[in-house]
Amino acid sequence: YRLITIGLADLPRSKNEKERQEIIRRGSHLSSEYNNPCLKEQQLSYNCLSDMNYDRDKCGDFFKNYRNCRDFWLKVQVDRRRKGIKPEMPWPEDREDIKKEYMAGNRKS
């Protein structure tokens, strides 16, 4: 598992104090939705393990869903890096639209 971090170069410049605080807030979470778009899937996997007495065989669907999520966002990140789009990992509020774009693109091919 590779933690995706947001570098200072990826953060936009602030125009005022309120915006500066928001930028700092976004960049300061180490294990949060800002740099882990699969946080919900990860937590569901952990919950399954806990509920099933850590019997990994009973949580296969949760693990598969988490892996699919990670693979998808890694593809998005690589694609954005190739295109020079910053930040490479989209902000949480932009991810739903990006998912729709990629899903629509996959249906066409």
C-alpha positions as CSV (number, residue, x, y, z in Angstrom):
1,Y,0.0,0.0,0.0
2,R,1.4,3.3,-1.0
3,L,0.2,6.5,0.8
4,I,-0.5,9.3,-1.7
5,T,0.7,12.6,-0.3
6,I,0.0,16.1,-1.5
7,G,3.2,18.1,-2.0
8,L,3.4,21.9,-1.4
9,A,3.9,22.4,-5.1
10,D,0.5,20.8,-5.7
11,L,-1.3,23.2,-3.5
12,P,-2.7,26.4,-5.1
13,R,-1.5,29.8,-4.1
14,S,-3.8,31.6,-1.6
15,K,-5.4,35.0,-2.2
16,N,-6.6,35.7,1.4
17,E,-6.3,34.3,4.9
18,K,-9.5,32.2,4.7
19,E,-8.3,30.5,1.5
20,R,-4.8,30.0,3.0
21,Q,-6.3,28.2,6.0
22,E,-8.3,26.0,3.7
23,I,-5.2,25.1,1.7
24,I,-3.3,24.2,4.9
25,R,-6.2,22.1,6.1
26,R,-6.3,20.2,2.8
27,G,-2.6,19.6,2.8
28,S,-2.2,18.7,6.5
29,H,-4.2,15.4,6.7
30,L,-1.8,12.4,6.4
31,S,-4.4,9.7,6.2
32,S,-7.6,11.3,5.1
33,E,-9.9,11.6,2.2
34,Y,-7.6,14.2,0.7
35,N,-4.9,11.8,-0.1
36,N,-6.7,8.5,0.2
37,P,-9.7,8.4,-2.2
38,C,-10.5,4.9,-1.0
39,L,-10.7,5.6,2.7
40,K,-14.3,4.4,2.8
41,E,-13.5,1.1,1.1
42,Q,-10.4,0.7,3.4
43,Q,-12.6,1.2,6.5
44,L,-15.2,-1.3,5.2
45,S,-12.4,-3.9,4.8
46,Y,-11.2,-3.2,8.3
47,N,-14.7,-3.4,9.7
48,C,-15.3,-6.7,8.0
49,L,-12.1,-8.2,9.4
50,S,-13.1,-7.1,12.9
51,D,-16.6,-8.4,12.5
52,M,-15.4,-11.8,11.1
53,N,-12.7,-12.4,13.8
54,Y,-10.0,-11.6,11.2
55,D,-10.9,-14.4,8.9
56,R,-9.7,-12.9,5.7
57,D,-11.5,-15.5,3.6
58,K,-14.9,-14.0,4.6
59,C,-13.9,-10.5,3.5
60,G,-12.8,-11.2,0.0
61,D,-15.5,-8.9,-1.6
62,F,-14.4,-6.0,0.5
63,F,-10.8,-6.5,-0.3
64,K,-11.6,-6.8,-4.0
65,N,-13.6,-3.6,-3.9
66,Y,-10.8,-1.8,-2.1
67,R,-8.2,-3.0,-4.7
68,N,-10.5,-1.9,-7.5
69,C,-10.8,1.5,-6.0
70,R,-7.0,1.9,-5.5
71,D,-6.4,0.7,-9.1
72,F,-8.9,3.1,-10.5
73,W,-7.4,6.2,-8.6
74,L,-3.9,5.1,-9.5
75,K,-4.9,5.1,-13.1
76,V,-6.4,8.6,-12.7
77,Q,-3.3,9.8,-11.0
78,V,-0.9,8.4,-13.7
79,D,-3.2,9.9,-16.4
80,R,-3.2,13.3,-14.8
81,R,0.6,13.2,-14.3
82,R,1.1,12.4,-18.0
83,K,-1.1,15.3,-18.9
84,G,0.6,17.7,-16.5
85,I,-2.6,18.2,-14.4
86,K,-2.0,19.4,-10.8
87,P,-2.8,18.1,-8.3
88,E,-2.2,14.6,-9.6
89,M,-4.7,13.3,-7.1
90,P,-8.0,15.3,-7.5
91,W,-9.5,17.0,-4.6
92,P,-12.3,15.1,-2.9
93,E,-15.0,17.5,-4.2
94,D,-13.9,16.8,-7.8
95,R,-13.7,13.0,-7.6
96,E,-17.3,12.2,-8.3
97,D,-17.2,14.2,-11.6
98,I,-13.9,12.6,-12.5
99,K,-15.3,9.1,-11.8
100,K,-18.2,9.9,-14.2
101,E,-15.8,11.1,-16.9
102,Y,-13.7,8.0,-16.7
103,M,-16.7,5.7,-16.6
104,A,-18.2,7.4,-19.7
105,G,-14.8,7.2,-21.5
106,N,-14.6,3.4,-20.7
107,R,-18.0,2.8,-22.2
108,K,-17.0,4.4,-25.5
109,S,-13.9,2.3,-26.0
